[in-house]
Amino acid sequence: MVKKRTAKSRTRSKSTKTGKPDKILIYFTIGMALFGLLMIFDASVYQANTVFHNQFHFVLLQSIWLIIGLIPAIAIILWDYKKFCKLAFPALIVNIILLIAVLLIGIKLGGSKRWFLIGPIPIQPAELIKPIFIMYLATWLSKTEPKRSNSSEGLKKQFQQKLTQFLVILSVILLLVLFEPDLGTTMILGATAFGMFFLSGTNKIHRRGTIQVLIIFVIIAGVAALLKSYRIVRIKTFFQLLTTGEVADPWGEGYQMNQVLIGIGSGGFWGKGFGQSRQKFGYLVENTAFTDSIFAIILEELGMISGILILAAWGVFLWRTYVIYQNTNDKQGKLLAGGIGIWLTLQALMNIGANVGLIPLTGIPLPLLTYGGSGTLVAIIGIATLLNISKPANL
């Protein structure tokens, strides 16, 4: 009888190791990526024809980035996440060097130095650092288990040592991104890092201390937002919209927000119909119709109902991330899942919130829907990591 039970347990072990990743998360990713391609083509036709005389220019580039992203994604899904997390520290050092280099020799567009141009391909180090930093934090925080201590003073001392190390590396990265300047990415990185730090401890001193320091960082972020005149204007425009329902200076500083709201308002609940947007014909600033403001184009053409469905899809993503987080026994995997969930969900909500006037315009891309190489690549890597953790062998 004992031998039979052992054989059965071995069989279960083998089937667990060959388990498949979360199917719902796979469907979410494929669906959003394909819908993104459709809407990028639709929203970029005018710009592609005008500048490149090829209506498929941007959608072809986006397709190439998705295909490129599949290569590391497949490797990540098949490979044990603990092994590639070992590369997080050297990758983080390289990315910090890139963040420094982009401030010195990067391309300046719209008043910001955020990109390198490798041939025709723009690379944004601030986007690339997101999954790398999350992997590094998950690895480091999972190793900083507090020593047993019966006294609150002992726990406080341990927390302070851990917090000091955390704040040093976090401050270096946030300051480099902020100097580009890129306040939106700085906020996402900071919020994600603090979320992971909060999840890494279980005692009251750790949780309360994390919240207190986070409040201080929010105040600092608020002050940082006032250091640039264009940010002050965006905040003023946002508060006037909240208080009066009207956009300040609609032909000047408030132009972009005004055009976005005109498009959304004209779409109504059911939308004008696919391809019927007016805002994509050069009314929105620069290339934002298929980048930062693509959500507004979607609402204009497909109506408020499409926005509800997109929010529901991100709700499904958050639900599956939570399930993976809850079912993962390994602390490193738990923190990795939590960090990726916070990052992608927060980024999606910030983009959507900015497009409907709930927060000031930030220039944050909408994962999988917005055109952009670096943003698409890191979103795929992040979701692939979640799929790896969701495999039964890792739960």
N, C-alpha and C positions, 0 to 999 in steps of 0.2 A: 504493500500500500504506500509506503514511504517513497519507493522508487517511482511509482506512478505519479504521485503529486509533484515530485521533482521534475519529471518530464513535462508535466503540464505547465509548471511555472517557467521552465525554459522556453516552451513554446510561446507563452504569453510575452516573455521578455523579448524574443525575436520579433514578434508581431508589433510590439511597442516601438522597437528601434526603427522599423520600416514604416512607421506611421506617417500619414500625410499632413501637411500644414493646413491651417484653418481655411476651409473652402469659401466661407462667406467673405472673408477678407480678400481672397483671390478674386471673387466676383466683383466686389467693390472696386478693386484696383483696375481691373480690365474695363469695367463699365465706365468709370470716371475718365480713364485715359482715352477711350474711344470717343466718349462724348466731348472731351476736351479737344481732340483733333477736329471733330466736326465743327465746333464753335470757333476754334482758332482759324480754320479755313474761312468760315463765314465772316468773322469779324475783321480779318486781315486782307480781304480781297481788294478793297480800295487802295490800301497802302502798298500791297504787293504789285498791283497793276501800275500804280503811279510811279513808283521808284524802280522796280525791277522788271516791269512789263511781263510779269509771270504771276498769275493769280494763285498758283500753288506754292510760291516761294516759301512762305513761313510755315505752312502745314507740312511741307516736305522736310524742312529743317527740324521741326518738332518730332516728326516720325523718326528721323535719324537719331535724335536724342533718346527717344523711347527704346529704339533697338539697341543703342549703345548701353543704355541702362539695364537691359535684360542680361547682359554678360555678367556684370558683378552681382546682379540680383540672383541669378541661378546659382552662382558660386556660393553666395551667402546662404541661400536656402539649403543647399546640400551640405555645406561645411558646418561643423560645430561652432556656434557663435563664440564660445569661450576661446577658441583658437584665434579667430580674427580679432577678438577684443585685445589680444596680446599685442597687436600692431597699433593699438589706439594711441599709446604714448608717443612713439616715434612719428606717427602720422600727425599728431597734434603739434609737435615741435615744428615739423615742416610747414604746417598750415599757419602757425604763428609767424614764421619767417615770411610766408607769402602775404600775410596781412600787413606786415611792416613794409615789404617790397611794393605792394600796391599803392601805399601812401607816397612812395618815392617815385615810382616809374609807371604807375597805372594810368589808364586812360581816364580823362576827366570828361564826364558827361552830365549835363544838368547841374553843374556845381559840385558833383561828388566824384571821388576817385575810388571806384569799387571794382573795376574790371581790368584784367589783362586781355590783350588781343593776341591769340595764337593763330596766325593766319587769318581766316575769316571768323574764327570761333572766339567769342568772348567768354572768359572764365571769371567767376566771382568767388574769391576766397571766403567771403563772409557766409556764403551759402554752403560751401563745402565743409566748413568747420562744424556745422550743426550736428550731423550724425557722428562725426569724429569725437567731438567734445562730449556728447552723450555717452558714447562707448567708453571714453576715458573715465568719466565720472562714475559710471556704473561699475567699472572695474575697481577703481580706487575706493569708492564708498563701501563696496561690498567687503573690502579687506580691513576697514577701520572699525571693527567690532569693539564696543566699549569694554574695558576690563571690569570685572565684578567689583562693585563698591557699594557698601551699605550706607555711606554718608552722602548727603546732597552736595557737600563741598567737593568730594571726589568726582562725582558725576559732572559738576559744573566745570571743573578743571579739564576733564577729558573733552567735554563739549567745546570749550574755548580753544583748546589746541587743534581740534578737528576743524572748527569754524575758521580759525586763522589761516590754516593751510588752504582751505576752500576759497576764502575771500581773495587770497593772493593771486591764485591762478585765474579765478573768475574776473577779477579787476583788470588783469593784463589783457584778457581777450575782449572784454566789454569796452575798454578804453580805445583799443585799436579799431574796433568796428565803429565806435562813436566818432572817431576822428575822421572817418571817410567823407562825410558823415552819413550814418545810417541808424537813426534812432529806432526805427521799427524792428530791425533785426537785433539790435542791442536789447530791446525789451523782451523779445522772444527768447533769446539766449539766457538772459537773466532770470526770467520767469521759469523756464524749463529747469535751469540749474538749481534754483531754490526749491522747486517742486521735488526734484530728485533728492536734494539734501534733506528735506522734510521727511520724505518717505524712508530715508536710510536709518532713521532712529526711531525708537519706540517709547522711550521714557519721556515724562512730562517736561523735564528740563530741556531736552533736545527740541521737542515740538514748540514749546513756548519761546525758547531762544531763537529758533529759526524764524518764527512769525515776527518777533520784535525786530530782528535784523532786516527782514524783508520790508517792513514798514519804513525803515530808514532808507533803504535802497529806492523805494517808490518815491520818497521825498526828493532824493538826489536826482532821480530820473525826471521828476517834475521840474526841478531847477534847470537840468540840462536842456529840457525842451524849450526853455526861455532864453537860452544863450544864442540862438539863431533867430534872426528877424522873420524869416519865412515860416518858422514853426509858430511864432507868436501870431502871425497872420492867420495861419490855419486854425489855431485854437480859437481866435476871435471869431472867425467865420463859423466854426462849429457851434460855439455858444450862442451866437446870434441866431443860427438856424434853430437851435433848441428852444430859445426863448420867444422868438418872433415868428418862426416858421418860414422865414425868408433868408435867402443867401445874401450876405453882404458883398458889395462890389461885384455883381455878377459878370461884368465885362472886364474885370481886372483879376485881383487875387482870388476871388470866389468863383471864377469862371468854370473850372473843372467840376467842382461840386454842383454848380448850377446845371451844367449840361448833363451830368450823371442823373440828377433828380428829374430833369425834364424827360430823359429817356425812360426812366423807370415809371414815371407818372403816365406817360403816353402809352406804355404797354398794358397798364391795367392788370386785371387778374389773369386773363387768358393770353395776353400779348398780341402784337401786331401780326405775328406769323413769322416763320423761319425765313431769314434773309431780308426782312423788311425794316431793319433798323436804319434810322437816319443818322444817329450819333456816330456810327462807324465811318461815315463819309467825311472825315476830317474835322468833325466838330469837337471831338475830345482831344486833349493835349497830346502831341507827339504820337507814340505808338500804343497808348494806353487802352485802346479799344480791344486789343487782343492780349494785353498784358495785365496791368493792375486793375483795369476797369472792365474786364471781360464779364464779370458777374452782372454788371449793369446792362450790358448788351444782351445777355441771356434773358434778363427780366423784361427788357424792352420788347424782344421778339417772342419769347415764350411765356411771358407773364409771371405774375407773382406765384402762381402754382408751381412753376419750375424752381423758383427760389425755395419754396417749402420742401420740394422733393430733394433738392441738393442738401438742405439742412438735415433732412431725414437720413440721407445717405451718410453724412458725417456723424449723425447720431448712431448709426449702425457701426461705423468705424470705431467710435468711442466705446460702444458696448462690447465689441469683440476684443478691443484692447484691454478693457477692464476684466473680461473673462480670462484672457491670457495672463494678465497680471495676477489675478486671484489664484489661478491654478498652477502657477509656476512656483516650485518649491525652492529653487536656487535663488539666493538673494541678488546675485549679479544679473540673472535673467529678469528678475522681478523689477529691479531698478531700470534696466534697459528698456523693458516694455513700458514702464511708467513714463520714462523720459521721452520716448518716441511718441507716445500717446499725447502727452502734454504739448510737445512741440507742434505736431501736425494739426491737432485740433485747435490749439490757440491761434496758429497762423491762419487757418481757414476762417475762424470766427472774426479775427481782426480784419481780414480782407473784406469779408461780407459786411461787417459792421461799418467799415469805412465807405463802402459803396452805397449803403442805404442811409448814411448820415448819422449813425449811432455813435461813431467815434471820428476824430479828425482824420483826414487823408494821411496815409502812412507810406504808401508805395510797397506794401507787402504782397507778394504773389499768392495766388490761390492754388494750393498743391494739386497737380495733375490736370488742372483746367487752364492755367495761365501759360502763355508761351514763354519759353526760356530754358536754356540748356542746363545751367547749373542747378536751378530750382527743381527741374524735372528729375535730374539725375539723383539728387540727394533725397527727394521724396520716394523714389523707387527703392533706393538703398535702405531707407528707414523702414518702409513697409516690408521689404524682403527680410530684414532683421526680425521684425515681428513674426513673420511667417515661420522663420527658423525656430524662434522660441516657442511658437504654438505647436510644433511637432510633438507628439505624445512622449517621445524620448526625453524631451526637455521639461515636461510638465511634472 
